[in-house]
Every structure is written in C-alpha cells, then in structure tokens.
Amino acid sequence: MSDTERNIVGERSMPEANQLILIAYTSVATHQMSHDELLALLNHARTCNQSQGITGMLLYMDDCFFQVLEGEEQLVDDLYDKICLDQRNHHVVKLIREPITERSFTEWTMSYEHVSREDMASFTGLTDYLDQDHPGFNGMATSRARKLIESFKHGQWHRHDLTQQKFIHIGT
C-alpha cells in the first residue's frame, strides 16, 4: 500500500468535522418561571442558536424542561455544557446523545411549548409516565424521550397560538 493509499484510508476512518448530533435532556428550574422569564430565555436561545446553526425544541411543564438540541457536534456539546452550568436550572440529565444524518427540527431555531400534564397525556400517550409521582419531565427514561420527540416532530400537538406566544417558530 502506498503512502497516498494509507492517507486516503486514514482520512476515511477519521470522524467528520461537521458531524451532526442530537442531545435530549431534562432539567428542573430553580424557581417557577414567569411567562416573561420564559420568553426572555426563549428569545436568547433562538438568537444564539441561529448564529450557531443549532435547531431544536424546548418544552416546559411543572417547573421542568425537556429540550432537544441538534447541530454540529462540537457546537451542541459546548451548548449542553453551558446549559449544565446555567443557574436557572439543576438536575440536568442527558437522556440521548447520538449522531444524526439529518435534522428533525430544521424549521425551528428553538420551538417552544408550555405544556400541561393533560396536553402531554392526550397528545403523546405518555399517560402511565405522567401518572407516576415525579414533577414534569424529571425521571423520564430514554425511550419516553424518543416517543416525545417523535410526537412533537410530527406535529401531533402543535397549538399555533401566536397571541399567547405559546408556540412560536422562527425559520433558520
């Protein structure tokens, strides 16, 4: 094998510099967030995500967050590390971190929904999970997270309520 052939083989085995990944996590807010606080958080996230090419979704229920981030590996990992240090939340639990071949949330720099337990039960079928004694998304298993992502991705429960700013999407 020539040096050129070895270099080509070596290059193919190296990971792509722009590998796309998805991270899904849950966390608990340090306090009950007001509507204005949530909108400020969301607007900041959208601005930052757009500049970094990060897309995803954010749900808030019972003072807990469920978030999906997707984008270039290093950028998403860096953002997740920053979120872990954010003083507005604690008990950050990474549920999924995996490579993806395409984005699920290409239309949203950060889609957002403030949901109730009833919303979750009726649109996702996670009734048995919601009947358990834990707040919001805290304690969610990976399989439940995947089901929630799929339900949201396919638009089964989007309420386009722009007057209440409950669901807003901004194209990337």
ChimeraX commands (.cxc) that place a marker at each C-alpha (Angstrom):
marker #1 position 0.00,0.00,0.00 radius 0.5
marker #1 position 1.41,3.37,-1.00 radius 0.5
marker #1 position 1.62,6.41,1.28 radius 0.5
marker #1 position -1.19,8.02,-0.73 radius 0.5
marker #1 position -3.43,4.97,-0.24 radius 0.5
marker #1 position -2.64,4.93,3.50 radius 0.5
marker #1 position -3.54,8.63,3.78 radius 0.5
marker #1 position -6.86,8.10,2.00 radius 0.5
marker #1 position -7.74,5.13,4.23 radius 0.5
marker #1 position -6.71,7.11,7.31 radius 0.5
marker #1 position -8.81,10.09,6.28 radius 0.5
marker #1 position -11.90,7.93,5.81 radius 0.5
marker #1 position -11.64,6.50,9.31 radius 0.5
marker #1 position -11.47,9.92,10.97 radius 0.5
marker #1 position -14.76,11.37,12.19 radius 0.5
marker #1 position -16.31,14.13,10.14 radius 0.5
marker #1 position -15.53,17.60,11.41 radius 0.5
marker #1 position -19.15,18.67,10.92 radius 0.5
marker #1 position -20.88,15.55,12.29 radius 0.5
marker #1 position -24.47,16.31,13.28 radius 0.5
marker #1 position -25.65,15.15,16.68 radius 0.5
marker #1 position -28.80,15.31,18.76 radius 0.5
marker #1 position -28.82,15.80,22.52 radius 0.5
marker #1 position -32.03,15.50,24.55 radius 0.5
marker #1 position -32.05,16.29,28.25 radius 0.5
marker #1 position -34.31,17.19,31.14 radius 0.5
marker #1 position -33.70,19.67,33.92 radius 0.5
marker #1 position -35.54,21.27,36.82 radius 0.5
marker #1 position -35.96,25.05,37.04 radius 0.5
marker #1 position -34.58,26.61,40.21 radius 0.5
marker #1 position -37.84,28.53,40.59 radius 0.5
marker #1 position -41.24,28.76,38.93 radius 0.5
marker #1 position -40.50,30.79,35.83 radius 0.5
marker #1 position -42.88,33.55,34.78 radius 0.5
marker #1 position -44.16,33.89,31.25 radius 0.5
marker #1 position -41.81,36.85,30.70 radius 0.5
marker #1 position -38.80,34.92,32.02 radius 0.5
marker #1 position -39.59,32.02,29.70 radius 0.5
marker #1 position -39.94,34.34,26.70 radius 0.5
marker #1 position -36.65,36.06,27.52 radius 0.5
marker #1 position -34.94,32.65,27.81 radius 0.5
marker #1 position -36.50,31.54,24.54 radius 0.5
marker #1 position -35.58,34.71,22.64 radius 0.5
marker #1 position -31.98,34.49,23.86 radius 0.5
marker #1 position -31.80,30.81,22.90 radius 0.5
marker #1 position -33.18,31.48,19.43 radius 0.5
marker #1 position -30.70,34.28,18.77 radius 0.5
marker #1 position -27.73,32.21,19.95 radius 0.5
marker #1 position -28.90,29.06,18.21 radius 0.5
marker #1 position -29.42,30.82,14.91 radius 0.5
marker #1 position -25.86,32.18,15.00 radius 0.5
marker #1 position -24.52,28.67,15.73 radius 0.5
marker #1 position -26.76,26.75,13.33 radius 0.5
marker #1 position -28.44,24.86,16.19 radius 0.5
marker #1 position -32.06,23.75,15.95 radius 0.5
marker #1 position -34.37,22.01,18.37 radius 0.5
marker #1 position -37.32,22.15,20.72 radius 0.5
marker #1 position -38.00,23.20,24.31 radius 0.5
marker #1 position -40.90,22.11,26.50 radius 0.5
marker #1 position -41.72,23.45,29.96 radius 0.5
marker #1 position -44.06,21.69,32.39 radius 0.5
marker #1 position -44.33,21.66,36.19 radius 0.5
marker #1 position -41.14,23.74,36.52 radius 0.5
marker #1 position -39.18,21.23,34.42 radius 0.5
marker #1 position -37.60,21.49,30.99 radius 0.5
marker #1 position -37.28,18.95,28.21 radius 0.5
marker #1 position -35.01,20.12,25.43 radius 0.5
marker #1 position -33.66,18.73,22.19 radius 0.5
marker #1 position -30.61,20.31,20.56 radius 0.5
marker #1 position -29.31,19.34,17.14 radius 0.5
marker #1 position -26.42,20.64,15.11 radius 0.5
marker #1 position -22.68,20.27,14.64 radius 0.5
marker #1 position -21.19,18.01,17.30 radius 0.5
marker #1 position -18.79,20.45,18.97 radius 0.5
marker #1 position -21.29,23.31,19.00 radius 0.5
marker #1 position -24.07,21.19,20.53 radius 0.5
marker #1 position -21.73,19.65,23.12 radius 0.5
marker #1 position -20.48,23.13,24.06 radius 0.5
marker #1 position -24.03,24.46,24.39 radius 0.5
marker #1 position -25.07,21.50,26.53 radius 0.5
marker #1 position -22.06,22.08,28.83 radius 0.5
marker #1 position -23.09,25.74,29.15 radius 0.5
marker #1 position -26.69,24.74,29.97 radius 0.5
marker #1 position -25.41,22.41,32.71 radius 0.5
marker #1 position -23.75,25.41,34.37 radius 0.5
marker #1 position -26.76,27.73,33.96 radius 0.5
marker #1 position -28.02,28.83,37.39 radius 0.5
marker #1 position -31.66,28.80,36.23 radius 0.5
marker #1 position -31.79,25.01,36.30 radius 0.5
marker #1 position -30.41,21.99,38.16 radius 0.5
marker #1 position -30.68,18.20,37.99 radius 0.5
marker #1 position -29.70,18.28,34.31 radius 0.5
marker #1 position -29.95,14.73,32.95 radius 0.5
marker #1 position -28.78,13.84,29.46 radius 0.5
marker #1 position -31.18,11.27,28.02 radius 0.5
marker #1 position -29.92,10.97,24.45 radius 0.5
marker #1 position -26.71,11.91,22.68 radius 0.5
marker #1 position -26.38,10.40,19.25 radius 0.5
marker #1 position -25.19,11.14,15.74 radius 0.5
marker #1 position -27.90,12.01,13.23 radius 0.5
marker #1 position -27.87,12.10,9.45 radius 0.5
marker #1 position -30.47,14.84,9.21 radius 0.5
marker #1 position -32.19,17.30,11.49 radius 0.5
marker #1 position -35.69,16.72,12.82 radius 0.5
marker #1 position -36.37,20.38,13.64 radius 0.5
marker #1 position -34.99,22.20,10.60 radius 0.5
marker #1 position -37.72,24.85,10.72 radius 0.5
marker #1 position -37.02,25.93,14.30 radius 0.5
marker #1 position -34.03,27.60,15.92 radius 0.5
marker #1 position -35.95,26.65,19.06 radius 0.5
marker #1 position -39.55,25.54,19.01 radius 0.5
marker #1 position -41.29,26.08,22.32 radius 0.5
marker #1 position -44.39,24.87,24.11 radius 0.5
marker #1 position -45.55,25.40,27.69 radius 0.5
marker #1 position -47.50,22.19,28.22 radius 0.5
marker #1 position -49.76,20.75,30.86 radius 0.5
marker #1 position -49.92,17.16,32.03 radius 0.5
marker #1 position -53.23,16.85,30.18 radius 0.5
marker #1 position -51.62,18.05,26.93 radius 0.5
marker #1 position -48.84,15.54,27.33 radius 0.5
marker #1 position -51.19,12.66,28.06 radius 0.5
marker #1 position -53.58,13.37,25.22 radius 0.5
marker #1 position -51.00,14.01,22.51 radius 0.5
marker #1 position -48.12,11.72,23.38 radius 0.5
marker #1 position -49.74,8.70,25.03 radius 0.5
marker #1 position -47.37,9.03,28.00 radius 0.5
marker #1 position -50.25,8.67,30.46 radius 0.5
marker #1 position -48.58,5.94,32.52 radius 0.5
marker #1 position -45.41,8.04,32.86 radius 0.5
marker #1 position -47.40,11.13,33.88 radius 0.5
marker #1 position -49.37,9.16,36.49 radius 0.5
marker #1 position -46.14,8.49,38.38 radius 0.5
marker #1 position -45.03,10.69,41.26 radius 0.5
marker #1 position -42.40,12.90,39.69 radius 0.5
marker #1 position -42.59,16.51,38.59 radius 0.5
marker #1 position -42.67,17.43,34.93 radius 0.5
marker #1 position -40.11,15.63,32.83 radius 0.5
marker #1 position -37.85,14.74,35.76 radius 0.5
marker #1 position -37.16,11.00,35.80 radius 0.5
marker #1 position -38.03,10.45,32.14 radius 0.5
marker #1 position -36.44,7.40,30.51 radius 0.5
marker #1 position -34.71,7.48,27.13 radius 0.5
marker #1 position -37.49,5.50,25.44 radius 0.5
marker #1 position -40.07,8.04,26.68 radius 0.5
marker #1 position -37.89,10.89,25.44 radius 0.5
marker #1 position -37.77,9.32,21.97 radius 0.5
marker #1 position -41.56,8.99,21.94 radius 0.5
marker #1 position -41.95,12.64,22.98 radius 0.5
marker #1 position -39.53,13.82,20.29 radius 0.5
marker #1 position -41.33,11.82,17.60 radius 0.5
marker #1 position -44.72,13.13,18.70 radius 0.5
marker #1 position -43.52,16.72,18.62 radius 0.5
marker #1 position -41.56,16.31,15.39 radius 0.5
marker #1 position -44.60,15.06,13.52 radius 0.5
marker #1 position -46.73,17.99,14.68 radius 0.5
marker #1 position -49.32,15.93,16.52 radius 0.5
marker #1 position -49.83,18.57,19.20 radius 0.5
marker #1 position -48.69,21.94,17.96 radius 0.5
marker #1 position -51.04,24.70,19.02 radius 0.5
marker #1 position -50.28,27.71,16.87 radius 0.5
marker #1 position -51.26,30.30,19.47 radius 0.5
marker #1 position -49.21,33.32,18.47 radius 0.5
marker #1 position -51.28,35.77,20.51 radius 0.5
marker #1 position -50.28,33.99,23.72 radius 0.5
marker #1 position -46.79,33.28,22.37 radius 0.5
marker #1 position -47.20,29.69,23.50 radius 0.5
marker #1 position -45.88,28.27,20.24 radius 0.5
marker #1 position -43.60,30.28,18.05 radius 0.5
marker #1 position -41.25,29.13,15.37 radius 0.5
marker #1 position -38.61,31.13,13.62 radius 0.5
marker #1 position -37.08,29.67,10.49 radius 0.5
marker #1 position -33.35,29.26,10.37 radius 0.5
marker link #1:1,2 radius 0.2
marker link #1:2,3 radius 0.2
marker link #1:3,4 radius 0.2
marker link #1:4,5 radius 0.2
marker link #1:5,6 radius 0.2
marker link #1:6,7 radius 0.2
marker link #1:7,8 radius 0.2
marker link #1:8,9 radius 0.2
marker link #1:9,10 radius 0.2
marker link #1:10,11 radius 0.2
marker link #1:11,12 radius 0.2
marker link #1:12,13 radius 0.2
marker link #1:13,14 radius 0.2
marker link #1:14,15 radius 0.2
marker link #1:15,16 radius 0.2
marker link #1:16,17 radius 0.2
marker link #1:17,18 radius 0.2
marker link #1:18,19 radius 0.2
marker link #1:19,20 radius 0.2
marker link #1:20,21 radius 0.2
marker link #1:21,22 radius 0.2
marker link #1:22,23 radius 0.2
marker link #1:23,24 radius 0.2
marker link #1:24,25 radius 0.2
marker link #1:25,26 radius 0.2
marker link #1:26,27 radius 0.2
marker link #1:27,28 radius 0.2
marker link #1:28,29 radius 0.2
marker link #1:29,30 radius 0.2
marker link #1:30,31 radius 0.2
marker link #1:31,32 radius 0.2
marker link #1:32,33 radius 0.2
marker link #1:33,34 radius 0.2
marker link #1:34,35 radius 0.2
marker link #1:35,36 radius 0.2
marker link #1:36,37 radius 0.2
marker link #1:37,38 radius 0.2
marker link #1:38,39 radius 0.2
marker link #1:39,40 radius 0.2
marker link #1:40,41 radius 0.2
marker link #1:41,42 radius 0.2
marker link #1:42,43 radius 0.2
marker link #1:43,44 radius 0.2
marker link #1:44,45 radius 0.2
marker link #1:45,46 radius 0.2
marker link #1:46,47 radius 0.2
marker link #1:47,48 radius 0.2
marker link #1:48,49 radius 0.2
marker link #1:49,50 radius 0.2
marker link #1:50,51 radius 0.2
marker link #1:51,52 radius 0.2
marker link #1:52,53 radius 0.2
marker link #1:53,54 radius 0.2
marker link #1:54,55 radius 0.2
marker link #1:55,56 radius 0.2
marker link #1:56,57 radius 0.2
marker link #1:57,58 radius 0.2
marker link #1:58,59 radius 0.2
marker link #1:59,60 radius 0.2
marker link #1:60,61 radius 0.2
marker link #1:61,62 radius 0.2
marker link #1:62,63 radius 0.2
marker link #1:63,64 radius 0.2
marker link #1:64,65 radius 0.2
marker link #1:65,66 radius 0.2
marker link #1:66,67 radius 0.2
marker link #1:67,68 radius 0.2
marker link #1:68,69 radius 0.2
marker link #1:69,70 radius 0.2
marker link #1:70,71 radius 0.2
marker link #1:71,72 radius 0.2
marker link #1:72,73 radius 0.2
marker link #1:73,74 radius 0.2
marker link #1:74,75 radius 0.2
marker link #1:75,76 radius 0.2
marker link #1:76,77 radius 0.2
marker link #1:77,78 radius 0.2
marker link #1:78,79 radius 0.2
marker link #1:79,80 radius 0.2
marker link #1:80,81 radius 0.2
marker link #1:81,82 radius 0.2
marker link #1:82,83 radius 0.2
marker link #1:83,84 radius 0.2
marker link #1:84,85 radius 0.2
marker link #1:85,86 radius 0.2
marker link #1:86,87 radius 0.2
marker link #1:87,88 radius 0.2
marker link #1:88,89 radius 0.2
marker link #1:89,90 radius 0.2
marker link #1:90,91 radius 0.2
marker link #1:91,92 radius 0.2
marker link #1:92,93 radius 0.2
marker link #1:93,94 radius 0.2
marker link #1:94,95 radius 0.2
marker link #1:95,96 radius 0.2
marker link #1:96,97 radius 0.2
marker link #1:97,98 radius 0.2
marker link #1:98,99 radius 0.2
marker link #1:99,100 radius 0.2
marker link #1:100,101 radius 0.2
marker link #1:101,102 radius 0.2
marker link #1:102,103 radius 0.2
marker link #1:103,104 radius 0.2
marker link #1:104,105 radius 0.2
marker link #1:105,106 radius 0.2
marker link #1:106,107 radius 0.2
marker link #1:107,108 radius 0.2
marker link #1:108,109 radius 0.2
marker link #1:109,110 radius 0.2
marker link #1:110,111 radius 0.2
marker link #1:111,112 radius 0.2
marker link #1:112,113 radius 0.2
marker link #1:113,114 radius 0.2
marker link #1:114,115 radius 0.2
marker link #1:115,116 radius 0.2
marker link #1:116,117 radius 0.2
marker link #1:117,118 radius 0.2
marker link #1:118,119 radius 0.2
marker link #1:119,120 radius 0.2
marker link #1:120,121 radius 0.2
marker link #1:121,122 radius 0.2
marker link #1:122,123 radius 0.2
marker link #1:123,124 radius 0.2
marker link #1:124,125 radius 0.2
marker link #1:125,126 radius 0.2
marker link #1:126,127 radius 0.2
marker link #1:127,128 radius 0.2
marker link #1:128,129 radius 0.2
marker link #1:129,130 radius 0.2
marker link #1:130,131 radius 0.2
marker link #1:131,132 radius 0.2
marker link #1:132,133 radius 0.2
marker link #1:133,134 radius 0.2
marker link #1:134,135 radius 0.2
marker link #1:135,136 radius 0.2
marker link #1:136,137 radius 0.2
marker link #1:137,138 radius 0.2
marker link #1:138,139 radius 0.2
marker link #1:139,140 radius 0.2
marker link #1:140,141 radius 0.2
marker link #1:141,142 radius 0.2
marker link #1:142,143 radius 0.2
marker link #1:143,144 radius 0.2
marker link #1:144,145 radius 0.2
marker link #1:145,146 radius 0.2
marker link #1:146,147 radius 0.2
marker link #1:147,148 radius 0.2
marker link #1:148,149 radius 0.2
marker link #1:149,150 radius 0.2
marker link #1:150,151 radius 0.2
marker link #1:151,152 radius 0.2
marker link #1:152,153 radius 0.2
marker link #1:153,154 radius 0.2
marker link #1:154,155 radius 0.2
marker link #1:155,156 radius 0.2
marker link #1:156,157 radius 0.2
marker link #1:157,158 radius 0.2
marker link #1:158,159 radius 0.2
marker link #1:159,160 radius 0.2
marker link #1:160,161 radius 0.2
marker link #1:161,162 radius 0.2
marker link #1:162,163 radius 0.2
marker link #1:163,164 radius 0.2
marker link #1:164,165 radius 0.2
marker link #1:165,166 radius 0.2
marker link #1:166,167 radius 0.2
marker link #1:167,168 radius 0.2
marker link #1:168,169 radius 0.2
marker link #1:169,170 radius 0.2
marker link #1:170,171 radius 0.2
marker link #1:171,172 radius 0.2
view
